[in-house]
Amino acid sequence: MGRHLIAALLVAAAALAGGHGFDGLARLMLLVALPLVSVTAITSFADVRSARGDDRLFQPLLSSMIAGLVLLSCVLRSSTIGATPHLAVSSLGAALGLYGVKGFAALAPSARQLVVRWPAKP
């Protein structure tokens, strides 16, 4: 869980830094986040072997899509001088959106357990 949170915070900080004009800092944060995002994607696929259930491939697929989007943003940022390409910013936004979907999917089973424990009053 720690790797996921650190990687998500680095991606969010890179998006925030890029949005405020600190392109060099955003590029550096993405270069630090890229190995973490890649490791979380690989370990998510490794966790599939021990998991049971129908939705066991959802989290690893989200992790791999996030890794691809962060890699795309790194590649686009490294090849430009001056203004950041719009696709690099959009790919970071999409990665942050996927992190939100991933967090919601991780919390959904807990919400189901709460509904089972405390059913609605008739």
Phi and psi in radians as a Rosetta constraint file:
Dihedral C 1 N 2 CA 2 C 2 CIRCULARHARMONIC -1.129 0.35
Dihedral N 2 CA 2 C 2 N 3 CIRCULARHARMONIC -0.707 0.35
Dihedral C 2 N 3 CA 3 C 3 CIRCULARHARMONIC -1.102 0.35
Dihedral N 3 CA 3 C 3 N 4 CIRCULARHARMONIC -0.710 0.35
Dihedral C 3 N 4 CA 4 C 4 CIRCULARHARMONIC -1.105 0.35
Dihedral N 4 CA 4 C 4 N 5 CIRCULARHARMONIC -0.751 0.35
Dihedral C 4 N 5 CA 5 C 5 CIRCULARHARMONIC -1.206 0.35
Dihedral N 5 CA 5 C 5 N 6 CIRCULARHARMONIC -0.749 0.35
Dihedral C 5 N 6 CA 6 C 6 CIRCULARHARMONIC -1.120 0.35
Dihedral N 6 CA 6 C 6 N 7 CIRCULARHARMONIC -0.750 0.35
Dihedral C 6 N 7 CA 7 C 7 CIRCULARHARMONIC -1.118 0.35
Dihedral N 7 CA 7 C 7 N 8 CIRCULARHARMONIC -0.736 0.35
Dihedral C 7 N 8 CA 8 C 8 CIRCULARHARMONIC -1.136 0.35
Dihedral N 8 CA 8 C 8 N 9 CIRCULARHARMONIC -0.696 0.35
Dihedral C 8 N 9 CA 9 C 9 CIRCULARHARMONIC -1.158 0.35
Dihedral N 9 CA 9 C 9 N 10 CIRCULARHARMONIC -0.669 0.35
Dihedral C 9 N 10 CA 10 C 10 CIRCULARHARMONIC -1.147 0.35
Dihedral N 10 CA 10 C 10 N 11 CIRCULARHARMONIC -0.708 0.35
Dihedral C 10 N 11 CA 11 C 11 CIRCULARHARMONIC -1.157 0.35
Dihedral N 11 CA 11 C 11 N 12 CIRCULARHARMONIC -0.726 0.35
Dihedral C 11 N 12 CA 12 C 12 CIRCULARHARMONIC -1.148 0.35
Dihedral N 12 CA 12 C 12 N 13 CIRCULARHARMONIC -0.697 0.35
Dihedral C 12 N 13 CA 13 C 13 CIRCULARHARMONIC -1.166 0.35
Dihedral N 13 CA 13 C 13 N 14 CIRCULARHARMONIC -0.623 0.35
Dihedral C 13 N 14 CA 14 C 14 CIRCULARHARMONIC -1.164 0.35
Dihedral N 14 CA 14 C 14 N 15 CIRCULARHARMONIC -0.695 0.35
Dihedral C 14 N 15 CA 15 C 15 CIRCULARHARMONIC -1.147 0.35
Dihedral N 15 CA 15 C 15 N 16 CIRCULARHARMONIC -0.690 0.35
Dihedral C 15 N 16 CA 16 C 16 CIRCULARHARMONIC -1.179 0.35
Dihedral N 16 CA 16 C 16 N 17 CIRCULARHARMONIC -0.746 0.35
Dihedral C 16 N 17 CA 17 C 17 CIRCULARHARMONIC -1.143 0.35
Dihedral N 17 CA 17 C 17 N 18 CIRCULARHARMONIC -0.716 0.35
Dihedral C 17 N 18 CA 18 C 18 CIRCULARHARMONIC -1.150 0.35
Dihedral N 18 CA 18 C 18 N 19 CIRCULARHARMONIC -0.596 0.35
Dihedral C 18 N 19 CA 19 C 19 CIRCULARHARMONIC -1.218 0.35
Dihedral N 19 CA 19 C 19 N 20 CIRCULARHARMONIC -0.445 0.35
Dihedral C 19 N 20 CA 20 C 20 CIRCULARHARMONIC -1.693 0.35
Dihedral N 20 CA 20 C 20 N 21 CIRCULARHARMONIC 0.113 0.35
Dihedral C 20 N 21 CA 21 C 21 CIRCULARHARMONIC 1.651 0.35
Dihedral N 21 CA 21 C 21 N 22 CIRCULARHARMONIC 0.067 0.35
Dihedral C 21 N 22 CA 22 C 22 CIRCULARHARMONIC -1.611 0.35
Dihedral N 22 CA 22 C 22 N 23 CIRCULARHARMONIC 1.276 0.35
Dihedral C 22 N 23 CA 23 C 23 CIRCULARHARMONIC -1.175 0.35
Dihedral N 23 CA 23 C 23 N 24 CIRCULARHARMONIC -0.644 0.35
Dihedral C 23 N 24 CA 24 C 24 CIRCULARHARMONIC -1.126 0.35
Dihedral N 24 CA 24 C 24 N 25 CIRCULARHARMONIC -0.726 0.35
Dihedral C 24 N 25 CA 25 C 25 CIRCULARHARMONIC -1.172 0.35
Dihedral N 25 CA 25 C 25 N 26 CIRCULARHARMONIC -0.686 0.35
Dihedral C 25 N 26 CA 26 C 26 CIRCULARHARMONIC -1.115 0.35
Dihedral N 26 CA 26 C 26 N 27 CIRCULARHARMONIC -0.732 0.35
Dihedral C 26 N 27 CA 27 C 27 CIRCULARHARMONIC -1.097 0.35
Dihedral N 27 CA 27 C 27 N 28 CIRCULARHARMONIC -0.728 0.35
Dihedral C 27 N 28 CA 28 C 28 CIRCULARHARMONIC -1.141 0.35
Dihedral N 28 CA 28 C 28 N 29 CIRCULARHARMONIC -0.746 0.35
Dihedral C 28 N 29 CA 29 C 29 CIRCULARHARMONIC -1.114 0.35
Dihedral N 29 CA 29 C 29 N 30 CIRCULARHARMONIC -0.654 0.35
Dihedral C 29 N 30 CA 30 C 30 CIRCULARHARMONIC -1.198 0.35
Dihedral N 30 CA 30 C 30 N 31 CIRCULARHARMONIC -0.636 0.35
Dihedral C 30 N 31 CA 31 C 31 CIRCULARHARMONIC -1.182 0.35
Dihedral N 31 CA 31 C 31 N 32 CIRCULARHARMONIC -0.526 0.35
Dihedral C 31 N 32 CA 32 C 32 CIRCULARHARMONIC -1.344 0.35
Dihedral N 32 CA 32 C 32 N 33 CIRCULARHARMONIC -0.646 0.35
Dihedral C 32 N 33 CA 33 C 33 CIRCULARHARMONIC -1.290 0.35
Dihedral N 33 CA 33 C 33 N 34 CIRCULARHARMONIC -0.490 0.35
Dihedral C 33 N 34 CA 34 C 34 CIRCULARHARMONIC -1.026 0.35
Dihedral N 34 CA 34 C 34 N 35 CIRCULARHARMONIC -0.815 0.35
Dihedral C 34 N 35 CA 35 C 35 CIRCULARHARMONIC -1.117 0.35
Dihedral N 35 CA 35 C 35 N 36 CIRCULARHARMONIC -0.650 0.35
Dihedral C 35 N 36 CA 36 C 36 CIRCULARHARMONIC -1.137 0.35
Dihedral N 36 CA 36 C 36 N 37 CIRCULARHARMONIC -0.742 0.35
Dihedral C 36 N 37 CA 37 C 37 CIRCULARHARMONIC -1.139 0.35
Dihedral N 37 CA 37 C 37 N 38 CIRCULARHARMONIC -0.686 0.35
Dihedral C 37 N 38 CA 38 C 38 CIRCULARHARMONIC -1.161 0.35
Dihedral N 38 CA 38 C 38 N 39 CIRCULARHARMONIC -0.723 0.35
Dihedral C 38 N 39 CA 39 C 39 CIRCULARHARMONIC -1.156 0.35
Dihedral N 39 CA 39 C 39 N 40 CIRCULARHARMONIC -0.685 0.35
Dihedral C 39 N 40 CA 40 C 40 CIRCULARHARMONIC -1.142 0.35
Dihedral N 40 CA 40 C 40 N 41 CIRCULARHARMONIC -0.609 0.35
Dihedral C 40 N 41 CA 41 C 41 CIRCULARHARMONIC -1.165 0.35
Dihedral N 41 CA 41 C 41 N 42 CIRCULARHARMONIC -0.747 0.35
Dihedral C 41 N 42 CA 42 C 42 CIRCULARHARMONIC -1.166 0.35
Dihedral N 42 CA 42 C 42 N 43 CIRCULARHARMONIC -0.765 0.35
Dihedral C 42 N 43 CA 43 C 43 CIRCULARHARMONIC -1.201 0.35
Dihedral N 43 CA 43 C 43 N 44 CIRCULARHARMONIC -0.504 0.35
Dihedral C 43 N 44 CA 44 C 44 CIRCULARHARMONIC -1.143 0.35
Dihedral N 44 CA 44 C 44 N 45 CIRCULARHARMONIC -0.690 0.35
Dihedral C 44 N 45 CA 45 C 45 CIRCULARHARMONIC -1.198 0.35
Dihedral N 45 CA 45 C 45 N 46 CIRCULARHARMONIC -0.562 0.35
Dihedral C 45 N 46 CA 46 C 46 CIRCULARHARMONIC -1.218 0.35
Dihedral N 46 CA 46 C 46 N 47 CIRCULARHARMONIC -0.567 0.35
Dihedral C 46 N 47 CA 47 C 47 CIRCULARHARMONIC -1.254 0.35
Dihedral N 47 CA 47 C 47 N 48 CIRCULARHARMONIC -0.312 0.35
Dihedral C 47 N 48 CA 48 C 48 CIRCULARHARMONIC -1.115 0.35
Dihedral N 48 CA 48 C 48 N 49 CIRCULARHARMONIC -0.593 0.35
Dihedral C 48 N 49 CA 49 C 49 CIRCULARHARMONIC -1.102 0.35
Dihedral N 49 CA 49 C 49 N 50 CIRCULARHARMONIC -0.567 0.35
Dihedral C 49 N 50 CA 50 C 50 CIRCULARHARMONIC -1.649 0.35
Dihedral N 50 CA 50 C 50 N 51 CIRCULARHARMONIC -0.174 0.35
Dihedral C 50 N 51 CA 51 C 51 CIRCULARHARMONIC -1.540 0.35
Dihedral N 51 CA 51 C 51 N 52 CIRCULARHARMONIC 2.716 0.35
Dihedral C 51 N 52 CA 52 C 52 CIRCULARHARMONIC -2.160 0.35
Dihedral N 52 CA 52 C 52 N 53 CIRCULARHARMONIC 2.664 0.35
Dihedral C 52 N 53 CA 53 C 53 CIRCULARHARMONIC 2.170 0.35
Dihedral N 53 CA 53 C 53 N 54 CIRCULARHARMONIC 2.937 0.35
Dihedral C 53 N 54 CA 54 C 54 CIRCULARHARMONIC -1.372 0.35
Dihedral N 54 CA 54 C 54 N 55 CIRCULARHARMONIC -0.535 0.35
Dihedral C 54 N 55 CA 55 C 55 CIRCULARHARMONIC -1.707 0.35
Dihedral N 55 CA 55 C 55 N 56 CIRCULARHARMONIC 0.440 0.35
Dihedral C 55 N 56 CA 56 C 56 CIRCULARHARMONIC -1.272 0.35
Dihedral N 56 CA 56 C 56 N 57 CIRCULARHARMONIC -0.353 0.35
Dihedral C 56 N 57 CA 57 C 57 CIRCULARHARMONIC -1.581 0.35
Dihedral N 57 CA 57 C 57 N 58 CIRCULARHARMONIC -0.112 0.35
Dihedral C 57 N 58 CA 58 C 58 CIRCULARHARMONIC -1.182 0.35
Dihedral N 58 CA 58 C 58 N 59 CIRCULARHARMONIC -0.843 0.35
Dihedral C 58 N 59 CA 59 C 59 CIRCULARHARMONIC -1.110 0.35
Dihedral N 59 CA 59 C 59 N 60 CIRCULARHARMONIC -0.804 0.35
Dihedral C 59 N 60 CA 60 C 60 CIRCULARHARMONIC -1.113 0.35
Dihedral N 60 CA 60 C 60 N 61 CIRCULARHARMONIC -0.612 0.35
Dihedral C 60 N 61 CA 61 C 61 CIRCULARHARMONIC -1.177 0.35
Dihedral N 61 CA 61 C 61 N 62 CIRCULARHARMONIC -0.688 0.35
Dihedral C 61 N 62 CA 62 C 62 CIRCULARHARMONIC -1.104 0.35
Dihedral N 62 CA 62 C 62 N 63 CIRCULARHARMONIC -0.730 0.35
Dihedral C 62 N 63 CA 63 C 63 CIRCULARHARMONIC -1.105 0.35
Dihedral N 63 CA 63 C 63 N 64 CIRCULARHARMONIC -0.697 0.35
Dihedral C 63 N 64 CA 64 C 64 CIRCULARHARMONIC -1.247 0.35
Dihedral N 64 CA 64 C 64 N 65 CIRCULARHARMONIC -0.594 0.35
Dihedral C 64 N 65 CA 65 C 65 CIRCULARHARMONIC -1.188 0.35
Dihedral N 65 CA 65 C 65 N 66 CIRCULARHARMONIC -0.657 0.35
Dihedral C 65 N 66 CA 66 C 66 CIRCULARHARMONIC -1.112 0.35
Dihedral N 66 CA 66 C 66 N 67 CIRCULARHARMONIC -0.749 0.35
Dihedral C 66 N 67 CA 67 C 67 CIRCULARHARMONIC -1.080 0.35
Dihedral N 67 CA 67 C 67 N 68 CIRCULARHARMONIC -0.711 0.35
Dihedral C 67 N 68 CA 68 C 68 CIRCULARHARMONIC -1.138 0.35
Dihedral N 68 CA 68 C 68 N 69 CIRCULARHARMONIC -0.684 0.35
Dihedral C 68 N 69 CA 69 C 69 CIRCULARHARMONIC -1.215 0.35
Dihedral N 69 CA 69 C 69 N 70 CIRCULARHARMONIC -0.673 0.35
Dihedral C 69 N 70 CA 70 C 70 CIRCULARHARMONIC -1.170 0.35
Dihedral N 70 CA 70 C 70 N 71 CIRCULARHARMONIC -0.698 0.35
Dihedral C 70 N 71 CA 71 C 71 CIRCULARHARMONIC -1.097 0.35
Dihedral N 71 CA 71 C 71 N 72 CIRCULARHARMONIC -0.745 0.35
Dihedral C 71 N 72 CA 72 C 72 CIRCULARHARMONIC -1.056 0.35
Dihedral N 72 CA 72 C 72 N 73 CIRCULARHARMONIC -0.746 0.35
Dihedral C 72 N 73 CA 73 C 73 CIRCULARHARMONIC -1.143 0.35
Dihedral N 73 CA 73 C 73 N 74 CIRCULARHARMONIC -0.685 0.35
Dihedral C 73 N 74 CA 74 C 74 CIRCULARHARMONIC -1.108 0.35
Dihedral N 74 CA 74 C 74 N 75 CIRCULARHARMONIC -0.763 0.35
Dihedral C 74 N 75 CA 75 C 75 CIRCULARHARMONIC -1.124 0.35
Dihedral N 75 CA 75 C 75 N 76 CIRCULARHARMONIC -0.769 0.35
Dihedral C 75 N 76 CA 76 C 76 CIRCULARHARMONIC -1.197 0.35
Dihedral N 76 CA 76 C 76 N 77 CIRCULARHARMONIC -0.623 0.35
Dihedral C 76 N 77 CA 77 C 77 CIRCULARHARMONIC -1.274 0.35
Dihedral N 77 CA 77 C 77 N 78 CIRCULARHARMONIC -0.564 0.35
Dihedral C 77 N 78 CA 78 C 78 CIRCULARHARMONIC -1.304 0.35
Dihedral N 78 CA 78 C 78 N 79 CIRCULARHARMONIC -0.395 0.35
Dihedral C 78 N 79 CA 79 C 79 CIRCULARHARMONIC -1.678 0.35
Dihedral N 79 CA 79 C 79 N 80 CIRCULARHARMONIC 0.106 0.35
Dihedral C 79 N 80 CA 80 C 80 CIRCULARHARMONIC -2.044 0.35
Dihedral N 80 CA 80 C 80 N 81 CIRCULARHARMONIC 2.654 0.35
Dihedral C 80 N 81 CA 81 C 81 CIRCULARHARMONIC -2.128 0.35
Dihedral N 81 CA 81 C 81 N 82 CIRCULARHARMONIC 2.207 0.35
Dihedral C 81 N 82 CA 82 C 82 CIRCULARHARMONIC 1.770 0.35
Dihedral N 82 CA 82 C 82 N 83 CIRCULARHARMONIC -2.157 0.35
Dihedral C 82 N 83 CA 83 C 83 CIRCULARHARMONIC -1.240 0.35
Dihedral N 83 CA 83 C 83 N 84 CIRCULARHARMONIC 2.517 0.35
Dihedral C 83 N 84 CA 84 C 84 CIRCULARHARMONIC -1.367 0.35
Dihedral N 84 CA 84 C 84 N 85 CIRCULARHARMONIC 2.343 0.35
Dihedral C 84 N 85 CA 85 C 85 CIRCULARHARMONIC -1.102 0.35
Dihedral N 85 CA 85 C 85 N 86 CIRCULARHARMONIC 2.586 0.35
Dihedral C 85 N 86 CA 86 C 86 CIRCULARHARMONIC -1.138 0.35
Dihedral N 86 CA 86 C 86 N 87 CIRCULARHARMONIC -0.573 0.35
Dihedral C 86 N 87 CA 87 C 87 CIRCULARHARMONIC -1.155 0.35
Dihedral N 87 CA 87 C 87 N 88 CIRCULARHARMONIC -0.586 0.35
Dihedral C 87 N 88 CA 88 C 88 CIRCULARHARMONIC -1.146 0.35
Dihedral N 88 CA 88 C 88 N 89 CIRCULARHARMONIC -0.709 0.35
Dihedral C 88 N 89 CA 89 C 89 CIRCULARHARMONIC -1.211 0.35
Dihedral N 89 CA 89 C 89 N 90 CIRCULARHARMONIC -0.709 0.35
Dihedral C 89 N 90 CA 90 C 90 CIRCULARHARMONIC -1.155 0.35
Dihedral N 90 CA 90 C 90 N 91 CIRCULARHARMONIC -0.658 0.35
Dihedral C 90 N 91 CA 91 C 91 CIRCULARHARMONIC -1.183 0.35
Dihedral N 91 CA 91 C 91 N 92 CIRCULARHARMONIC -0.595 0.35
Dihedral C 91 N 92 CA 92 C 92 CIRCULARHARMONIC -1.187 0.35
Dihedral N 92 CA 92 C 92 N 93 CIRCULARHARMONIC -0.677 0.35
Dihedral C 92 N 93 CA 93 C 93 CIRCULARHARMONIC -1.102 0.35
Dihedral N 93 CA 93 C 93 N 94 CIRCULARHARMONIC -0.706 0.35
Dihedral C 93 N 94 CA 94 C 94 CIRCULARHARMONIC -1.164 0.35
Dihedral N 94 CA 94 C 94 N 95 CIRCULARHARMONIC -0.656 0.35
Dihedral C 94 N 95 CA 95 C 95 CIRCULARHARMONIC -1.122 0.35
Dihedral N 95 CA 95 C 95 N 96 CIRCULARHARMONIC -0.719 0.35
Dihedral C 95 N 96 CA 96 C 96 CIRCULARHARMONIC -1.142 0.35
Dihedral N 96 CA 96 C 96 N 97 CIRCULARHARMONIC -0.654 0.35
Dihedral C 96 N 97 CA 97 C 97 CIRCULARHARMONIC -1.103 0.35
Dihedral N 97 CA 97 C 97 N 98 CIRCULARHARMONIC -0.711 0.35
Dihedral C 97 N 98 CA 98 C 98 CIRCULARHARMONIC -1.178 0.35
Dihedral N 98 CA 98 C 98 N 99 CIRCULARHARMONIC -0.581 0.35
Dihedral C 98 N 99 CA 99 C 99 CIRCULARHARMONIC -1.101 0.35
Dihedral N 99 CA 99 C 99 N 100 CIRCULARHARMONIC -0.660 0.35
Dihedral C 99 N 100 CA 100 C 100 CIRCULARHARMONIC -1.123 0.35
Dihedral N 100 CA 100 C 100 N 101 CIRCULARHARMONIC -0.751 0.35
Dihedral C 100 N 101 CA 101 C 101 CIRCULARHARMONIC -1.105 0.35
Dihedral N 101 CA 101 C 101 N 102 CIRCULARHARMONIC -0.712 0.35
Dihedral C 101 N 102 CA 102 C 102 CIRCULARHARMONIC -1.120 0.35
Dihedral N 102 CA 102 C 102 N 103 CIRCULARHARMONIC -0.728 0.35
Dihedral C 102 N 103 CA 103 C 103 CIRCULARHARMONIC -1.159 0.35
Dihedral N 103 CA 103 C 103 N 104 CIRCULARHARMONIC -0.704 0.35
Dihedral C 103 N 104 CA 104 C 104 CIRCULARHARMONIC -1.129 0.35
Dihedral N 104 CA 104 C 104 N 105 CIRCULARHARMONIC -0.707 0.35
Dihedral C 104 N 105 CA 105 C 105 CIRCULARHARMONIC -1.182 0.35
Dihedral N 105 CA 105 C 105 N 106 CIRCULARHARMONIC -0.541 0.35
Dihedral C 105 N 106 CA 106 C 106 CIRCULARHARMONIC -1.287 0.35
Dihedral N 106 CA 106 C 106 N 107 CIRCULARHARMONIC -0.540 0.35
Dihedral C 106 N 107 CA 107 C 107 CIRCULARHARMONIC -1.548 0.35
Dihedral N 107 CA 107 C 107 N 108 CIRCULARHARMONIC -0.209 0.35
Dihedral C 107 N 108 CA 108 C 108 CIRCULARHARMONIC -1.077 0.35
Dihedral N 108 CA 108 C 108 N 109 CIRCULARHARMONIC -0.735 0.35
Dihedral C 108 N 109 CA 109 C 109 CIRCULARHARMONIC -1.092 0.35
Dihedral N 109 CA 109 C 109 N 110 CIRCULARHARMONIC -0.590 0.35
Dihedral C 109 N 110 CA 110 C 110 CIRCULARHARMONIC -1.157 0.35
Dihedral N 110 CA 110 C 110 N 111 CIRCULARHARMONIC -0.674 0.35
Dihedral C 110 N 111 CA 111 C 111 CIRCULARHARMONIC -1.160 0.35
Dihedral N 111 CA 111 C 111 N 112 CIRCULARHARMONIC -0.645 0.35
Dihedral C 111 N 112 CA 112 C 112 CIRCULARHARMONIC -1.124 0.35
Dihedral N 112 CA 112 C 112 N 113 CIRCULARHARMONIC -0.661 0.35
Dihedral C 112 N 113 CA 113 C 113 CIRCULARHARMONIC -1.163 0.35
Dihedral N 113 CA 113 C 113 N 114 CIRCULARHARMONIC -0.623 0.35
Dihedral C 113 N 114 CA 114 C 114 CIRCULARHARMONIC -1.155 0.35
Dihedral N 114 CA 114 C 114 N 115 CIRCULARHARMONIC -0.668 0.35
Dihedral C 114 N 115 CA 115 C 115 CIRCULARHARMONIC -1.160 0.35
Dihedral N 115 CA 115 C 115 N 116 CIRCULARHARMONIC -0.643 0.35
Dihedral C 115 N 116 CA 116 C 116 CIRCULARHARMONIC -1.197 0.35
Dihedral N 116 CA 116 C 116 N 117 CIRCULARHARMONIC -0.692 0.35
Dihedral C 116 N 117 CA 117 C 117 CIRCULARHARMONIC -1.214 0.35
Dihedral N 117 CA 117 C 117 N 118 CIRCULARHARMONIC -0.756 0.35
Dihedral C 117 N 118 CA 118 C 118 CIRCULARHARMONIC -2.097 0.35
Dihedral N 118 CA 118 C 118 N 119 CIRCULARHARMONIC 1.457 0.35
Dihedral C 118 N 119 CA 119 C 119 CIRCULARHARMONIC -1.221 0.35
Dihedral N 119 CA 119 C 119 N 120 CIRCULARHARMONIC 2.788 0.35
Dihedral C 119 N 120 CA 120 C 120 CIRCULARHARMONIC -1.189 0.35
Dihedral N 120 CA 120 C 120 N 121 CIRCULARHARMONIC 2.529 0.35
Dihedral C 120 N 121 CA 121 C 121 CIRCULARHARMONIC -1.314 0.35
Dihedral N 121 CA 121 C 121 N 122 CIRCULARHARMONIC 2.444 0.35
